[in-house]
Amino acid sequence: MSEPSAADISDFLAALAGRDPSDPDGYADLMTRKADLLERIAAARPGDADAAEVAANARARAEQLTSTDR
């Protein structure tokens, strides 16, 4: 897993800025992308407990949003 590039982050931010607020599935997809990026950042910094915690929280929220039980 490689650290995200500036282009990866820029693409995510552009998608976030252009999202349709009335589309909950689109929001869930974006939060999954966010979790992916944060996990890649945390993986590139194995000693950074804060980065790992932020990534874990983002993944938990993304999974909550994409759960079929919502």
CYANA upper distance limits for C-alpha pairs under 8 A (distance plus 0.5 A):
  1 MET  CA     40 ARG  CA      6.63
  1 MET  CA     43 ALA  CA      7.61
  2 SER  CA     40 ARG  CA      6.59
  2 SER  CA     41 ILE  CA      8.49
  2 SER  CA     43 ALA  CA      8.26
  2 SER  CA     44 ALA  CA      7.36
  3 GLU  CA     37 LEU  CA      8.45
  3 GLU  CA     40 ARG  CA      5.62
  3 GLU  CA     41 ILE  CA      5.78
  3 GLU  CA     43 ALA  CA      7.92
  3 GLU  CA     44 ALA  CA      6.17
  4 PRO  CA      8 ASP  CA      6.24
  4 PRO  CA      9 ILE  CA      7.33
  4 PRO  CA     37 LEU  CA      6.77
  4 PRO  CA     40 ARG  CA      6.83
  4 PRO  CA     41 ILE  CA      7.14
  5 SER  CA      9 ILE  CA      7.01
  6 ALA  CA     10 SER  CA      6.49
  7 ALA  CA     11 ASP  CA      6.47
  8 ASP  CA     12 PHE  CA      6.83
  9 ILE  CA     13 LEU  CA      6.69
  9 ILE  CA     37 LEU  CA      8.05
 10 SER  CA     14 ALA  CA      6.60
 11 ASP  CA     15 ALA  CA      6.72
 12 PHE  CA     16 LEU  CA      6.62
 12 PHE  CA     30 LEU  CA      8.06
 12 PHE  CA     33 ARG  CA      7.77
 12 PHE  CA     34 LYS  CA      7.87
 13 LEU  CA     17 ALA  CA      6.57
 14 ALA  CA     18 GLY  CA      6.63
 15 ALA  CA     19 ARG  CA      6.50
 15 ALA  CA     30 LEU  CA      8.07
 16 LEU  CA     30 LEU  CA      7.28
 19 ARG  CA     23 ASP  CA      8.43
 19 ARG  CA     26 GLY  CA      7.63
 19 ARG  CA     27 TYR  CA      7.82
 20 ASP  CA     26 GLY  CA      7.88
 21 PRO  CA     27 TYR  CA      8.09
 23 ASP  CA     27 TYR  CA      6.96
 24 PRO  CA     28 ALA  CA      6.71
 25 ASP  CA     29 ASP  CA      6.71
 25 ASP  CA     66 THR  CA      8.32
 26 GLY  CA     30 LEU  CA      6.78
 27 TYR  CA     31 MET  CA      6.71
 28 ALA  CA     32 THR  CA      6.72
 28 ALA  CA     62 ALA  CA      6.77
 28 ALA  CA     65 LEU  CA      5.91
 28 ALA  CA     66 THR  CA      6.51
 29 ASP  CA     33 ARG  CA      6.83
 29 ASP  CA     62 ALA  CA      8.43
 29 ASP  CA     66 THR  CA      8.42
 30 LEU  CA     34 LYS  CA      6.64
 31 MET  CA     35 ALA  CA      6.64
 31 MET  CA     58 ALA  CA      7.88
 31 MET  CA     61 ARG  CA      8.12
 31 MET  CA     62 ALA  CA      5.79
 32 THR  CA     36 ASP  CA      6.71
 32 THR  CA     58 ALA  CA      8.47
 32 THR  CA     59 ARG  CA      7.48
 32 THR  CA     62 ALA  CA      5.57
 32 THR  CA     63 GLU  CA      8.11
 33 ARG  CA     37 LEU  CA      6.77
 34 LYS  CA     38 LEU  CA      6.68
 34 LYS  CA     58 ALA  CA      7.67
 35 ALA  CA     39 GLU  CA      6.51
 35 ALA  CA     55 ALA  CA      6.49
 35 ALA  CA     56 ALA  CA      8.34
 35 ALA  CA     58 ALA  CA      5.45
 35 ALA  CA     59 ARG  CA      5.47
 35 ALA  CA     62 ALA  CA      7.37
 36 ASP  CA     40 ARG  CA      6.77
 36 ASP  CA     59 ARG  CA      8.16
 37 LEU  CA     41 ILE  CA      6.79
 38 LEU  CA     42 ALA  CA      6.63
 38 LEU  CA     51 ALA  CA      7.99
 38 LEU  CA     54 VAL  CA      7.77
 38 LEU  CA     55 ALA  CA      5.42
 38 LEU  CA     58 ALA  CA      8.05
 39 GLU  CA     43 ALA  CA      6.51
 39 GLU  CA     52 ALA  CA      7.74
 39 GLU  CA     55 ALA  CA      5.58
 39 GLU  CA     56 ALA  CA      8.07
 40 ARG  CA     44 ALA  CA      6.82
 41 ILE  CA     45 ARG  CA      7.10
 41 ILE  CA     51 ALA  CA      7.74
 42 ALA  CA     46 PRO  CA      6.86
 42 ALA  CA     48 ASP  CA      7.50
 42 ALA  CA     51 ALA  CA      5.51
 42 ALA  CA     52 ALA  CA      5.67
 42 ALA  CA     55 ALA  CA      7.22
 43 ALA  CA     52 ALA  CA      8.30
 45 ARG  CA     51 ALA  CA      8.06
 46 PRO  CA     52 ALA  CA      8.48
 48 ASP  CA     52 ALA  CA      6.97
 49 ALA  CA     53 GLU  CA      6.63
 50 ASP  CA     54 VAL  CA      6.66
 51 ALA  CA     55 ALA  CA      6.62
 52 ALA  CA     56 ALA  CA      6.60
 53 GLU  CA     57 ASN  CA      6.64
 54 VAL  CA     58 ALA  CA      6.64
 55 ALA  CA     59 ARG  CA      6.64
 56 ALA  CA     60 ALA  CA      6.65
 57 ASN  CA     61 ARG  CA      6.74
 58 ALA  CA     62 ALA  CA      6.63
 59 ARG  CA     63 GLU  CA      6.58
 60 ALA  CA     64 GLN  CA      6.64
 61 ARG  CA     65 LEU  CA      6.72
 62 ALA  CA     66 THR  CA      6.71
 63 GLU  CA     67 SER  CA      6.33
 64 GLN  CA     70 ARG  CA      7.80
 65 LEU  CA     70 ARG  CA      7.55
 66 THR  CA     70 ARG  CA      8.24
